[in-house]
Amino acid sequence: MTDPLYGEDPEPSELSPAGLLYVPVRPGPSARATRLFRTPLGRRTAVGFTSERRLVATLGSEQAWIRLAEPALRALTAPLGVTTVTVNPQFTAPAPAPVGATPAEPVPAPALRAG
């Protein structure tokens, strides 16, 4: 059996793959674990970047990463109920402070001068 040609197939058999991605990871108990993020609406999503430059611009140079193909990233996160992969997000918010942590002092705005 041969795979259908995508130009002739109204519904391709695969989702449009993003290819090899730079995937943010964190240390785990026995190995690295894929970092999961939340969309603006609060749904969990796996994240991948098409270049190291894009990952560093969004998450910083200290962020550890591994290379994974999009189907592999989906396969790793599906058992966790994560079905969305976001490619090249451009905005991230800082993690919330732990419960009971003292909030940082606000930085005062510069004084306006009359001129």
C-alpha positions in Angstrom: 0.0 0.0 0.0 1.4 3.4 -0.9 0.8 6.7 0.9 -1.5 9.1 -1.0 0.0 12.1 -2.6 -0.9 15.1 -0.5 -1.9 17.2 -3.6 -4.5 14.6 -4.4 -5.7 13.8 -0.9 -8.3 16.2 0.5 -7.4 15.2 4.1 -3.7 14.3 4.4 -3.0 11.3 6.6 -0.6 13.3 8.8 -0.9 16.7 10.5 1.5 19.2 8.9 4.7 18.4 10.7 7.0 21.2 11.9 10.0 19.0 11.5 12.9 18.9 14.0 12.3 21.3 16.9 14.3 22.7 19.7 12.2 21.6 22.7 12.6 23.2 26.2 13.3 20.7 29.0 13.9 20.7 32.7 15.8 18.3 35.0 13.7 15.4 36.1 14.2 12.7 38.7 16.0 10.4 36.4 16.3 12.3 33.1 15.2 15.5 31.4 11.5 16.2 31.1 9.7 18.2 28.4 8.6 21.6 29.8 4.9 22.2 29.4 3.4 25.6 29.1 -0.1 27.1 29.1 -1.9 29.0 26.3 -3.4 32.4 27.0 -6.7 30.6 27.6 -5.1 28.2 30.2 -4.8 25.0 28.2 -1.6 23.0 28.5 0.6 22.9 25.4 4.0 21.5 24.4 6.3 24.0 22.9 9.0 23.7 20.2 11.1 26.2 18.3 12.4 26.0 14.8 15.8 27.4 15.7 18.0 27.8 18.8 17.9 31.6 18.2 14.1 31.7 18.6 14.2 29.6 21.8 16.9 31.8 23.4 15.0 35.0 22.3 11.9 33.8 24.1 13.1 31.7 27.1 16.7 33.0 27.6 20.1 31.5 27.1 20.0 29.4 30.3 17.0 27.3 29.1 18.1 23.7 28.4 16.7 22.1 25.3 16.7 18.9 23.2 16.0 18.2 19.5 12.8 16.3 18.8 10.7 15.8 15.8 7.1 17.1 16.1 5.6 13.6 16.0 7.9 12.5 18.9 7.0 15.6 20.9 3.3 14.8 20.4 3.9 11.1 21.4 5.6 12.2 24.6 3.0 14.6 25.7 -0.2 12.8 24.6 -0.3 10.4 27.6 -0.3 13.5 29.8 -3.5 14.8 28.0 -1.5 17.5 26.1 -2.7 17.4 22.5 -1.5 20.9 21.4 2.0 21.8 20.1 2.8 25.5 19.9 5.6 26.3 17.5 7.7 29.4 17.9 5.7 31.2 20.6 7.0 34.8 20.9 5.7 35.7 24.4 6.1 34.0 27.8 5.1 35.2 31.2 7.2 34.5 34.3 6.2 31.6 36.5 4.0 32.6 39.4 5.6 33.1 42.8 5.3 30.2 45.2 2.5 30.4 47.7 3.6 32.4 50.7 6.4 34.2 48.9 6.9 37.8 49.6 6.1 39.9 46.5 8.8 42.0 45.1 8.7 45.7 45.9 7.2 47.7 43.0 9.6 49.9 41.1 8.5 53.5 41.2 7.8 55.2 37.9 10.1 58.1 37.0 8.9 61.5 38.1 7.5 63.7 35.4 9.1 67.1 35.0 7.2 70.2 34.2 8.6 71.8 31.2 
